[in-house]
């Protein structure tokens, strides 16, 4: 009977460990579901991206700020390739340069429109979709917001 108890304990213990480790990513995530299948994927220190319902990245790393409502998701982003000289930097130098960087680009996702794939952007290394607009410099982003009728209450941090 004692041997059966040990086996049962081990079975429960290892099953519990497996359940905890495989489900922790959703439990410890501080990022909300953005609606209509859009959600965040977080990998590493600067690895915050947005994926669609097919788990395809629509806005790549690194999302700096976001806001959303039932219709739109707006995003500010600093892509990793925006750091000049990154190929010659150490990991620590690169992280410092990234944190101190000021470059931002902006994206808009219209969640009410059909998400049709229409190609791959080799410069930004991302799939392109008909309802994902960007990347924009701030001036063009503000014009696109106005054109799409995005509420002024939906704001990003400056």
N, C-alpha and C positions, 0 to 999 in steps of 0.2 A: 504494500500500500504506500509505503514511503517513496518508492521509486516513481510511482504514478503521480504523486504530488509534485515531485521535482520536475517531471516532464510537463505537467500541466502549468506549473509556474513559469518555466522557460517559454512555453508556447504563448502564454498570455503576455509575458514580458517582451518577447521579440515582436509579436504582433502589434503591441502598443507602440514600440519604438518605430516600426515601419509606418504605422498610421500617422504618427506625429511628424516624422521627417518628410513624408510624401505630401502632407496637406498643409505644412507650415507656411508656404509661400503666400497662400491666400489669407491665412490667419494674421500674419504679421504685416501685410501690406497696408500702408497708410493711404493708398490711392483708390479713389472710388471707381465704380463702373460708370463709364461715360454715357451709356445708353445706346440702343440700337446696335449692339454687338461690339462697340468700341470700348477698349479698355487699355490699361497700362501694362507694360511688361518691363520688369526691373531686373537688370543684370549688372551687378557691380556698382562701384561708387558713382559713376556718371552715366549709367546705362539705362536711363528712362526713355522708353519709346512708346508709341501708341500703335496698337494693332486693330484690325477690323474683325468682323465676325468669323473670318476664315483664318485668323491668326497670322495674317500677312501684315508686315510692318508698313504703315502708311505715313508715319512721321517718325524718323529715326532719332537716334541718340544725339544730343542730350536735350530733353525737354526741360526748360528752365522754369516755365510758369504756364498755367492753363486756367481756363474758365469755361464753363459749359452751361447750357440750358437744354430744353427739350428739342431745340432745332439745331444749334451750332455748338461746336467745340472750337475755341480759339487757343492758339499755342504760340509761345515764344520758345525759340530753340537756338542752341549753339552747337553746330555740328563739330565733330572732332577734327575734321580737315580744315577748320577755320583758324587753327593755330599755325602760324608761319614758322618754318624751321623745325617742325615736330620730328622729322626724320633723324635729326642729329641730337635730339634731347634725350636725357635719361628719363626714366619714368617719373621721378620726383620733380624734375624740371618741367616736364610736360604737364603734370597735375597742377603745379603752381601757375604756369602760364594759362592753363585752362580756367582756373579759378579767378585769375586776375583779368581775363579777357573781357572785352566789352562788346564784341560782335554779337549781334542777335539777328535772327530772321524769323519771319512770322508765317503761320499757317492757319487755314480755316477749313473745318470739316462741316459740310452741310449734311446733317444726319437724315434729312427728309428726302434727299435725292437718291436715286438708284446708284449704287456703288459699282460702276463698270470699270473693269481693268482695261487700260488702253496703252500699256507699254511699260518700259523700264527706263528710268532716268539714270544713265550711267555716270553722270557728273555727281549727283547726290546719292547714288547707289540705293535707289528706292523704286519700288513699283509705283506707277502713276494711276490714279483713279479719277473718275469724272466728277466726283463730289468732294475732292480734296484739293484745295487751292493753296498754292505756294510753291516754293518759298518766296516770300516777299521782303523787300526792304520796308522800313516802317511807313514811308509815305504811300507806297503802293498798297500796302496792307490796309491802311486807314481808308483809302479810296475803295478798296474791295469790300470792306465792312459796310460802307455807306451804300454801295451798289446792291449788296445782298440784304440790306435792311436789318443789320444786326443791332440789337438794342444797346443803347449807351450804358445800360446797367451791367452789361457783360464786359468786364474789364480785366486787363492784365496789370501786374505790378510794373512800374517803370524801371 
